[in-house]
Amino acid sequence: MSRKNRINEEGFYHIINRGVEKRNVFLEPDDYDMFLTLLVEIKKQFNIVIHVYVLMTNHYHLLLETKQNNISKSIQFLNDKYSKYFNKKYQRVGHLWQGRFKSYYLYDDTHFWIVAKYIERNPIKANMVLDINGYKHQSYFQWRNKSDYYALLTDSMIFHMTLVEYEEYISTDLQLDALEQIYVSPKVISVDGKMQFLTRRLETFFDEDKDVNRRENAKSAFEYGYAVSEIASYLALSHTTVSKYLKKG
């Protein structure tokens, strides 16, 4: 099966990558420093803005902005450079990362601020610290302490708030469904090489009942941009059945 095409347009992205088999990829303080040094390098080389980040023990999160269509090249460069450093230092061979990195395209300010809070609160979610001031390897710590990699955040949108405002914002809990919702609405698809945002969620085509006007609603959802497989999964029908719906006049 071919891999899903990755959005590579300029804009804002939430990037996630994990160690293979969820193994730790940061073992010593120098490892965090090396990764951040590489972030500084891709920031300059690929003209990228680093807005928010956190480095966990076995994965990382980045909220960044590209000015060119180079998200894949820049993150591949980052992962490859760090993997070579790590394997050489710890005398290991093989893949360091668990498959392709995940990238989520963010389409508005609501997305941005929810993801920023999610990233900053990741150490709390993972029960690594009890409060937002207790974790070193994240953007908020760099800002609060003006630490060694503070310059990494040059031009970050988090400075649209004061430090006190940002601390208050990320200190409050994230609504449980907030992060899930931003990745299902809107859905981002590519049509003739151009991005299209599906701001209407799939289930709204079947508001009354999944069994009322099923064929007509399935056709409307398909014409709007949802795939046959997505409609079939939502309706708990086979791909063939939904395809037949779409062929009927």
SULKA-V683868 format. One record per residue. N is the residue number from 1. PHI is phi in degrees with one decimal (* if undefined). PSI is psi in degrees with one decimal (NA if undefined). Layout:
[[N | PHI | PSI] [N | PHI | PSI]]
This chain:
[[1 | * | 133.0] [2 | -71.3 | 151.8] [3 | -76.7 | 147.9] [4 | -65.8 | 134.2] [5 | -62.4 | 138.1] [6 | -94.3 | 135.6] [7 | -65.9 | 132.4] [8 | -129.1 | 15.7] [9 | -72.7 | 159.1] [10 | -66.5 | 149.0] [11 | 147.5 | -161.2] [12 | -99.1 | 138.9] [13 | -137.1 | 144.1] [14 | -101.7 | 116.3] [15 | -108.4 | 134.2] [16 | -134.0 | 135.8] [17 | -145.7 | 142.1] [18 | -120.3 | 156.2] [19 | -68.0 | 149.4] [20 | -57.7 | 136.9] [21 | 53.6 | 28.4] [22 | 60.0 | 26.7] [23 | -75.5 | 156.0] [24 | -66.3 | 138.4] [25 | -114.4 | -6.1] [26 | -125.7 | 111.0] [27 | -108.5 | -30.7] [28 | -135.2 | 161.8] [29 | -53.1 | -36.4] [30 | -62.3 | -28.5] [31 | -67.9 | -43.1] [32 | -61.8 | -41.8] [33 | -63.0 | -41.8] [34 | -62.5 | -44.0] [35 | -62.9 | -42.2] [36 | -68.5 | -34.2] [37 | -61.5 | -40.8] [38 | -67.9 | -33.6] [39 | -63.3 | -40.5] [40 | -60.1 | -39.7] [41 | -66.4 | -45.7] [42 | -71.6 | -28.7] [43 | -58.2 | -43.8] [44 | -77.7 | -47.7] [45 | -69.1 | -34.6] [46 | -110.5 | 8.7] [47 | 55.5 | 57.3] [48 | -114.5 | 142.5] [49 | -100.4 | 124.3] [50 | -93.7 | 112.9] [51 | -90.8 | -47.6] [52 | -148.0 | 146.7] [53 | -153.4 | 158.9] [54 | -148.1 | 137.4] [55 | -108.7 | 112.6] [56 | -92.9 | -177.7] [57 | -71.1 | -36.1] [58 | -120.9 | 9.5] [59 | -164.0 | 173.9] [60 | -140.2 | 157.7] [61 | -126.7 | 136.1] [62 | -129.8 | 139.4] [63 | -116.0 | 108.1] [64 | -132.0 | 169.7] [65 | -131.3 | 129.2] [66 | -103.0 | 146.6] [67 | -102.5 | -8.9] [68 | -134.1 | 174.1] [69 | -84.9 | 66.4] [70 | -135.7 | 24.0] [71 | -60.9 | -42.5] [72 | -64.7 | -46.6] [73 | -62.3 | -42.0] [74 | -68.6 | -43.2] [75 | -74.7 | -34.0] [76 | -62.9 | -40.6] [77 | -60.3 | -47.9] [78 | -59.0 | -50.8] [79 | -65.7 | -39.4] [80 | -67.2 | -45.4] [81 | -62.5 | -43.9] [82 | -69.2 | -38.8] [83 | -60.3 | -43.2] [84 | -64.8 | -42.4] [85 | -59.7 | -49.1] [86 | -64.5 | -46.3] [87 | -64.3 | -38.4] [88 | -68.8 | -44.8] [89 | -63.1 | -42.4] [90 | -103.2 | 12.2] [91 | 51.1 | 54.2] [92 | -124.6 | 165.0] [93 | -129.8 | 162.5] [94 | 99.1 | -179.7] [95 | -68.6 | 138.3] [96 | -93.2 | -35.6] [97 | -99.4 | 152.1] [98 | -87.6 | 84.9] [99 | 70.9 | -161.8] [100 | -69.6 | 147.0] [101 | -66.7 | 150.9] [102 | -90.4 | 137.3] [103 | -134.6 | 129.1] [104 | -118.1 | 122.9] [105 | -79.9 | 128.5] [106 | -101.7 | 131.9] [107 | -107.9 | -9.1] [108 | -156.7 | 180.0] [109 | -64.1 | -33.1] [110 | -59.9 | -46.2] [111 | -57.5 | -47.9] [112 | -56.6 | -51.5] [113 | -73.4 | -31.5] [114 | -66.7 | -44.3] [115 | -66.1 | -40.2] [116 | -57.3 | -46.6] [117 | -64.4 | -43.5] [118 | -58.6 | -44.9] [119 | -64.6 | -48.5] [120 | -63.7 | -30.6] [121 | -91.4 | 2.7] [122 | -56.4 | -42.5] [123 | -63.3 | -31.2] [124 | -71.5 | -44.0] [125 | -58.6 | -35.9] [126 | -85.8 | 5.7] [127 | 60.2 | 31.9] [128 | -87.2 | -29.7] [129 | -141.6 | 165.2] [130 | -96.9 | -27.7] [131 | -138.1 | 169.0] [132 | -65.5 | -19.9] [133 | -87.5 | 0.4] [134 | -95.9 | 2.7] [135 | -122.2 | 133.3] [136 | -87.1 | -33.9] [137 | -93.4 | 59.1] [138 | -153.4 | 166.3] [139 | -64.7 | -39.9] [140 | -58.9 | -41.2] [141 | -61.4 | -41.9] [142 | -61.2 | -42.9] [143 | -66.8 | -50.4] [144 | -61.6 | -37.4] [145 | -104.9 | -0.8] [146 | 48.5 | 49.8] [147 | -79.2 | -171.7] [148 | -57.5 | -31.0] [149 | -110.4 | 25.1] [150 | -58.9 | -37.0] [151 | -64.2 | -18.2] [152 | -59.6 | -26.3] [153 | -93.4 | 9.8] [154 | -51.0 | 129.9] [155 | 75.5 | 7.7] [156 | -65.0 | 143.2] [157 | -70.2 | -13.9] [158 | -64.1 | -21.6] [159 | -76.3 | -0.1] [160 | -70.7 | -17.5] [161 | -103.9 | 160.9] [162 | -76.8 | 164.8] [163 | -59.8 | -40.6] [164 | -64.1 | -44.1] [165 | -62.5 | -42.4] [166 | -67.2 | -41.7] [167 | -62.0 | -41.8] [168 | -63.8 | -40.2] [169 | -64.3 | -48.5] [170 | -81.4 | -7.8] [171 | -83.0 | -13.5] [172 | -93.0 | 151.0] [173 | -63.4 | 146.4] [174 | -85.3 | 133.3] [175 | -57.3 | 138.5] [176 | -56.5 | -36.7] [177 | -97.5 | 1.5] [178 | -62.3 | -48.3] [179 | -68.7 | -37.9] [180 | -62.0 | -42.0] [181 | -64.9 | -37.8] [182 | -70.6 | -17.1] [183 | -98.2 | -1.6] [184 | -111.9 | -14.8] [185 | -144.3 | 112.5] [186 | -84.9 | 162.3] [187 | -92.0 | 138.6] [188 | -105.5 | 124.0] [189 | -125.8 | 167.3] [190 | -113.1 | 124.6] [191 | -122.7 | 114.5] [192 | 53.6 | 39.8] [193 | 81.9 | 2.8] [194 | -118.1 | 143.7] [195 | -72.6 | 142.4] [196 | -135.9 | 134.6] [197 | -100.4 | 123.8] [198 | -94.3 | 90.1] [199 | -77.0 | -17.1] [200 | -91.0 | 125.7] [201 | -75.7 | 150.6] [202 | -57.8 | -42.4] [203 | -65.6 | -19.7] [204 | -69.8 | -17.0] [205 | -74.1 | -13.0] [206 | -126.3 | 38.1] [207 | -58.7 | -40.8] [208 | -69.2 | -52.8] [209 | -175.0 | 143.8] [210 | -62.6 | -22.9] [211 | -97.5 | -6.5] [212 | -93.0 | 123.6] [213 | 52.1 | 39.7] [214 | -57.5 | -47.1] [215 | -64.0 | -46.3] [216 | -65.0 | -40.5] [217 | -68.7 | -36.2] [218 | -64.0 | -40.8] [219 | -64.1 | -40.4] [220 | -64.0 | -41.6] [221 | -65.2 | -40.2] [222 | -66.5 | -44.4] [223 | -65.1 | -28.3] [224 | -71.8 | -30.6] [225 | 140.9 | -4.1] [226 | -78.6 | 144.0] [227 | -76.9 | 155.5] [228 | -56.6 | -42.1] [229 | -62.8 | -37.5] [230 | -68.0 | -42.0] [231 | -66.8 | -43.0] [232 | -61.5 | -42.7] [233 | -64.2 | -43.0] [234 | -64.6 | -39.9] [235 | -86.1 | -3.8] [236 | 58.1 | 43.6] [237 | -120.6 | 166.2] [238 | -76.8 | 157.3] [239 | -58.9 | -39.2] [240 | -63.4 | -43.0] [241 | -62.1 | -45.4] [242 | -66.9 | -36.9] [243 | -61.3 | -37.3] [244 | -66.7 | -38.7] [245 | -56.0 | -42.7] [246 | -73.3 | -23.7] [247 | -82.4 | -21.8] [248 | -73.7 | 147.1] [249 | -75.6 | NA]]
